[in-house]
Amino acid sequence: MADTKAVNQARSAISGQVVTQTTTFSELTRAIYIGNSGNIGIQFADGVSVTITNAAAGYHPLQVEVIKGDNLTASNIVALF
């Protein structure tokens, strides 16, 4: 059982940060929570940037380095670590 618990802890978030503008993180996110749907620009660790159009409210298992404030219409965003 100890192994299962360790795996579950490794996958769950242990911290969070509210995002309202362009934010560069010191570590990759484990996921992003979006409270109200809308557009969100993200940058992955390899430098690739994309905009997710009409991202649904809820949890998104995205490991990102930057959330961009340009054209950010999604709201109540929390980066989970």
Secondary structure as the mmCIF struct_conf table of DSSP 4:
data_model
#
loop_
_struct_conf.conf_type_id
_struct_conf.id
_struct_conf.beg_label_comp_id
_struct_conf.beg_label_asym_id
_struct_conf.beg_label_seq_id
_struct_conf.end_label_comp_id
_struct_conf.end_label_asym_id
_struct_conf.end_label_seq_id
HELX_RH_AL_P HELX_RH_AL_P1 ALA A 2 ARG A 11
BEND BEND1 SER A 12 SER A 12
STRN STRN1 GLY A 16 VAL A 19
BEND BEND2 THR A 20 GLN A 21
STRN STRN2 THR A 23 THR A 24
BEND BEND3 SER A 26 GLU A 27
BEND BEND4 ARG A 30 ARG A 30
STRN STRN3 ALA A 31 ASN A 36
STRN STRN4 GLY A 38 GLN A 43
TURN_TY1_P TURN_TY1_P1 ALA A 45 ASP A 46
BEND BEND5 GLY A 47 GLY A 47
STRN STRN5 SER A 49 ALA A 55
HELX_LH_PP_P HELX_LH_PP_P1 ALA A 56 ALA A 56
BEND BEND6 ALA A 57 ALA A 57
STRN STRN6 GLY A 58 HIS A 60
BEND BEND7 GLU A 65 GLU A 65
STRN STRN7 VAL A 66 LYS A 68
TURN_TY1_P TURN_TY1_P2 ASP A 70 ASN A 71
STRN STRN8 SER A 75 LEU A 80
#
